[in-house]
Amino acid sequence: MERKHKSGFVNIVGNPNVGKSTLMNRLVGERISIITSKAQTTRHRIMGIVNTEDMQIVYSDTPGVLHPNYKLQESMLNFSESALGDADVLLYVTDVIETVDKNEEFLLKVQKVDCPVLLLINKIDQTNQADLEKLVAQWKELLPKAEIIPISALSKFNIDYVKQRVEDLMPDSPPYFEKDALTDKPARFFVTEIIREKILLYYQKEIPYSVEAVVELFKEDDEMIHIKALIIVERDSQKGIIIGHKGQALKKVGAMARKDIERFFGKKVFLEMFVKVEKDWRNRDNILKNFGYQLD
């Protein structure tokens, strides 16, 4: 008897820095979400697609839930909240460090979802059995319908079990995307994410949060990909910091990004980067929309 095809959307939500992007990469098996130790690394919903012969699982990594201080963060919260409405399975990620009442408003929304919820307690290598049991009991009280699974995304502990549970919960459905698709995002998107990751790693303090990267040219031939990217900052002083003394900082970031882009596409890359000032872009609707943020 022929097996039925199963397909569904699995959305990953939770507070910043609990390990959602690391988990996403473990589940998808590709470096889809950028990961750094700074909060707010993921600004968009990013989909990673896992295909087998009779199944398609569409994973979606969302920005960490924040109380918005400016329009960019409002957009990020919209992405996270929309993930509650269209999931077939919800992965709520927490860890052994944060308190269970950290974001009560969002938790109330999670309590109301109709789909199955897998509550993943990450970073269990940073605690002991007794404390973990206490934490599990607290979560059981808060989300009684959720299935609680202790994991370590970093050391891959229990990840195969999570994958198995997700597969078990997938509804019968034809595929939503082409069977060879890895993600719903275009190639340019991953170039900008890689550049942003390098900026987050290389520059300190508030600089990375006021930066956006835009790909103006992505031209591919048999031998090479030619990319022209723009780094957008809010102030002239930030432009100076990004470029650095005699352009050294920009050169360094460009070299780091190029290496990763080459690894991602499996091809030689020629990368040109320029810096442009767009005053107060994080609060300007037209610019945020151009960058693909979801506004009310």
C-alpha positions, 0 to 999 in steps of 0.5 A: 500500500502506498504511504500517504504524503505528509506536510506541515509547518513547524514554527519555532518560537521563544524569547531571545537567546534560548537557542532557536536558531541553533535548533533550527539548523540542527533540524534542517541540517543546513546553516539557514539561520544566522547564529551569534550570541547577541540578542535580536540576531534573527529579524525575519521569519526564516523557513527551512524545508526538509524533504523526504520521499513522502514528507515535507516539513517546513520549519520556521525560525522566528525572532525572539519575542521582545517588548518593542521599543521601535518599529523594527522590533514591532515588525519582529514581534509581528513575525513571532505572533503570526507564527502562532496562527499558522503552525501545524506543530509549535516548538516553544523553546526555553532554556534552563537559565530563563525564568518561566514567567519571563514573557507572560503575555506571549505565554498566554497566547501559546496556551490558546493555540490549537495545534500540538506544542512541544516545549523544548527546554534547551541547554540542559548541560548547564543544570543538574537533574534536581533543578531540571525536574523542578523546571519541568514541573513548573512548565507542566503547570503553565502549559499542561497540554504541551509535551516537554522535552529536555534538549541540548541543541548545541550537543545534539542531545534529544534532537533526533527524538524531537525530529521523530515527534515532529514527523509523527505529528505531521498531517496528511497533505501534498507538499507546499513547496517544490520538493527540491526547495531548501528554503522560501528565501532567495539567494540574496537573503542569505548573503545579507544574513551572512554579512549581518552575522559578520557585522554582529561578530566584528563590531561592539555595542550598539553598532550591529543593531543599527545596521542593515545589509542590502544586496544590490547586485547578485550575478552568477555565471558558471565560474563565479558569483559577483555580489555588490552589497550595501551596508545601511547605517543610521548616522555618519559616525557609524559609517566611520566605525564600519569602514574603520581606519583606512578601510581596514574594518570593512575589508576584514568583515568583507573577507570573513563574509566572502568565505562564508558565502563561498561555503554556502553556495559552493562557488567562488565569490567576488564581493564588493561592499559599500556603506550608506547612511539612512537617517533613523531607518529603523523607524521609517515605514517605507524603508522597513517595508523595502527591507522585507519587514512586516508592519501592521 
